[in-house]
Amino acid sequence: MGIANNVAIIGVGSTRFGELFEQSYSDLVVDATYEALADARVDLKEIEAAWLGTAFGYTYHPDANAGTSLAEPLNLYPRPVTRVSNYCATGIDAVRNAAFAIAAREYDLVLVVGAEKMRDVSPRDSLVGQYANYGPPVRSKGRTGPGQYALLATRYFEQYGNAKEAMAMVAVKNHYHGTLNPKAHFQREITIEQVLNAPMVAYPIGLFDCCPTTDGAAAVVLAHKDIARSFTDDYVLIKGIGLSVAQDYFHAFFRQDNDFLGLAASREAARIAYRQAGIQDPRHEIDVIELHDCFTITELITYEDLGLCEPGGATRLIAEGHTRLNGDLPVNTSGGLKACGHPIGATGARMIVEITQQLRGRADRRQVQGAEIGLVHNVGGPGAVAGVVVLGR
Amino acid sequence: MGIANNVAIIGVGSTRFGELFEQSYSDLVVDATYEALADARVDLKEIEAAWLGTAFGYTYHPDANAGTSLAEPLNLYPRPVTRVSNYCATGIDAVRNAAFAIAAREYDLVLVVGAEKMRDVSPRDSLVGQYANYGPPVRSKGRTGPGQYALLATRYFEQYGNAKEAMAMVAVKNHYHGTLNPKAHFQREITIEQVLNAPMVAYPIGLFDCCPTTDGAAAVVLAHKDIARSFTDDYVLIKGIGLSVAQDYFHAFFRQDNDFLGLAASREAARIAYRQAGIQDPRHEIDVIELHDCFTITELITYEDLGLCEPGGATRLIAEGHTRLNGDLPVNTSGGLKACGHPIGATGARMIVEITQQLRGRADRRQVQGAEIGLVHNVGGPGAVAGVVVLGR
């Protein structure tokens, strides 16, 4: 019982990620869905229910609030569609809720779509604009992503020494991976010097330490494992899935157990997913990872939160090339959020697409040879909501 | 397998519904939750996961977007909390997703909270303000709730004759029920004449045909039926639950099968729930109903959509008193949306609270004697997303 080993991913699809001014939110949803359906060799009519992961629809379209935003462009009527919204972990949580319904045998075949349309909105109405202007000056004003992760980075530097160059290595690695991904927002290499010399956004986070603002959608077709084989032999199983809502990093001042060197939600979500999947040594049992590199420092601290190295060991992991495509534990082979961008609700689903393709041996120039176990990680809120999924054959 | 007969409601709670300027969103969440926990005799620490139903948080608080909005006031860390948003069916859909997780045996004991804080917001920033001002003039401008349901009402009048007085009877009935509910927003009786002579909002919908704008929260504790008895003998089972996303009533011009006399989503959601619960004759098998009377016409057409009478028979059902508290099929004994108000995400959960108490014989002055099977119905979007739950012992 439960999700673990009972739910199969039988098809995946995604749009190109980027500034897609020529495509509407609905266009993105349709394109991602039909690619996933074709991959699964499933007709839309066979889909019994769907989940839509969209976090911030209200910033660009007052109707992107509900299951209707998926049902309408797909003409999915009258099937049930739930909208899930959980900050940057929205994509994984949409998959999680869909997987509950499959594991409960309420449905055998469902669709999950993550989508967000973030570019064609004025700065004033944008997510960043809203957060930058909201709240009292001391506690919240200016509470933008870079501003918050800058605090985490300086704390990390204080404990382990300056990691600005290691952060730059993350950006260089993920941009390189992006050159191998025709759907990435950024597809050109950058150098360490470019990252280090880029304009500062919030010290020590410079322009090239930040993921861009991007449009995109990704889709996943889930089936109960007992019927997966009737569609395809080339499916992937959800071996474990964990979600955790922890106290916001930046407000968790009163917790004795908060070392401020990582995100409690990531650690707890990984603990749940590892337990379900029977992972005891993630560093050696996992073959390929997509994790939430919204900023380069986030990739480093997430290495530690996921137990891929000892505390403070992240800078060595990146510097020695372990997490590069030809390393022994490739991370963000898609290019990550850094090169793909981060359409909030789409990101978790896009990561699951990438890892599914890796485990099927279909990742083209980004293929990690012999990958059998993969991991997907989202964190947002910031630091408050995290999801971790372990996938395998 | 599946939800039906596997998921028990072991505790319920709700705040007073009304203009709660003295309470924050978080206050409402806490009050509803602790009432439900006390009712279930469950300690918050025992709760394994939670779902939050909030539809329009962005109109009053940019942080009411995610599971954090429930985790923070309850200090529920690090447990997983999903936020579900599905227009006016948000409350039922949050319960539905939580029930999937229970039925899948991922968790045995979970919390669902529906909450919305709608009063302390300027008209410009309110939901009504946003919809009234959004979109191109012909298709969408002025697409407010009353404006849209007025179209449905005039279509109904065209087919079956003027039902303005029957609509008024719905308002009078639900206001009367509200006088018996100490948590209702409106607790005073009104007369047919008052309803008929009230200022017109959008013909034929007058002021007293509309539910008010209200703050409130409601909470439900769900357990797998196999462990329910370890907490209480006084639990209620989910016998069936259906969700449907149908084409928006007001845009479904091209569907041959749309008679514009009801809402396809309600009909489909009821069909699913009845099938799961084994209901063949809803008029005689169901003992008490909470349904979505956002406007008085909505209660009338929902009688027909739920199969409680033949098409066109709704006016007779209300006029003959069948749906009044002392009738043979009491509807909206709580006072409904008309007297309780409609904090969007809270409404479905509040209805489940009412029906649970009816089936336990704990509805005080509103008690329907011998009630064994109850029904809850939400519809919104408008007319696009509907949920129906059948509850029993």
Contacts between the chains, C-beta under 8 A, distances in Angstrom:
chain1	res1	chain2	res2	distance
A	1	B	104	6.5
A	1	B	105	3.7
A	1	B	106	7.7
A	2	B	104	6.0
A	2	B	105	5.7
A	2	B	106	4.7
A	3	B	104	6.6
A	3	B	106	6.1
A	49	B	243	8.0
A	55	B	65	6.9
A	55	B	66	7.7
A	56	B	65	7.4
A	58	B	58	4.3
A	62	B	130	5.5
A	62	B	131	6.8
A	62	B	134	5.1
A	65	B	55	6.9
A	65	B	56	7.4
A	65	B	85	6.0
A	65	B	87	6.7
A	66	B	55	7.7
A	66	B	85	6.3
A	66	B	86	4.8
A	66	B	87	4.5
A	66	B	245	8.0
A	66	B	380	8.0
A	66	B	381	6.3
A	66	B	384	7.7
A	66	B	385	5.9
A	67	B	86	5.4
A	67	B	93	7.9
A	67	B	245	4.7
A	67	B	385	6.0
A	68	B	87	7.2
A	68	B	245	5.8
A	68	B	248	7.0
A	68	B	381	5.7
A	68	B	384	4.9
A	68	B	385	6.3
A	71	B	245	4.1
A	71	B	246	8.0
A	71	B	384	7.6
A	72	B	247	7.6
A	72	B	248	7.6
A	76	B	245	7.0
A	77	B	244	8.0
A	77	B	245	6.5
A	77	B	246	5.0
A	77	B	247	5.1
A	77	B	264	7.5
A	78	B	244	4.5
A	78	B	245	6.7
A	78	B	246	4.6
A	78	B	264	6.1
A	78	B	265	6.5
A	78	B	268	4.1
A	79	B	244	7.2
A	79	B	245	6.7
A	80	B	96	8.0
A	80	B	242	7.6
A	80	B	243	3.7
A	80	B	244	5.9
A	80	B	245	6.2
A	81	B	86	7.9
A	81	B	245	4.6
A	82	B	84	6.0
A	82	B	86	6.1
A	82	B	93	5.4
A	82	B	96	7.5
A	82	B	97	6.0
A	82	B	243	7.3
A	83	B	84	6.9
A	83	B	85	5.0
A	83	B	86	5.6
A	84	B	82	6.0
A	84	B	83	6.9
A	84	B	84	6.2
A	84	B	85	7.9
A	84	B	97	8.0
A	85	B	65	6.0
A	85	B	66	6.3
A	85	B	83	5.0
A	85	B	84	7.9
A	85	B	85	5.4
A	86	B	66	4.8
A	86	B	67	5.4
A	86	B	81	7.9
A	86	B	82	6.1
A	86	B	83	5.6
A	87	B	65	6.7
A	87	B	66	4.5
A	87	B	68	7.2
A	93	B	67	7.9
A	93	B	82	5.4
A	96	B	82	7.5
A	97	B	82	6.0
A	97	B	84	8.0
A	97	B	97	5.0
A	97	B	100	6.9
A	97	B	101	7.8
A	100	B	97	6.9
A	100	B	100	4.0
A	100	B	101	4.4
A	100	B	103	7.9
A	100	B	104	4.9
A	100	B	106	6.0
A	101	B	97	7.7
A	101	B	100	4.3
A	101	B	104	7.7
A	103	B	100	7.9
A	103	B	104	3.7
A	103	B	105	7.9
A	103	B	106	6.8
A	104	B	1	6.5
A	104	B	2	6.0
A	104	B	3	6.6
A	104	B	100	4.9
A	104	B	101	7.7
A	104	B	103	3.7
A	104	B	104	4.1
A	105	B	1	3.8
A	105	B	2	5.7
A	105	B	103	7.9
A	106	B	1	7.8
A	106	B	2	4.7
A	106	B	3	6.1
A	106	B	100	6.0
A	106	B	103	6.8
A	130	B	62	5.5
A	131	B	62	6.9
A	134	B	62	5.1
A	242	B	80	7.6
A	243	B	49	8.0
A	243	B	80	3.7
A	243	B	82	7.3
A	244	B	77	8.0
A	244	B	78	4.5
A	244	B	79	7.2
A	244	B	80	5.9
A	245	B	66	7.9
A	245	B	67	4.7
A	245	B	68	5.8
A	245	B	71	4.1
A	245	B	76	7.0
A	245	B	77	6.5
A	245	B	78	6.7
A	245	B	79	6.7
A	245	B	80	6.2
A	245	B	81	4.6
A	246	B	71	8.0
A	246	B	77	5.0
A	246	B	78	4.6
A	247	B	72	7.6
A	247	B	77	5.2
A	248	B	68	7.0
A	248	B	72	7.7
A	264	B	77	7.5
A	264	B	78	6.2
A	265	B	78	6.5
A	268	B	78	4.2
A	380	B	66	8.0
A	381	B	66	6.2
A	381	B	68	5.6
A	384	B	66	7.7
A	384	B	68	5.0
A	384	B	71	7.7
A	385	B	66	5.9
A	385	B	67	6.0
A	385	B	68	6.3
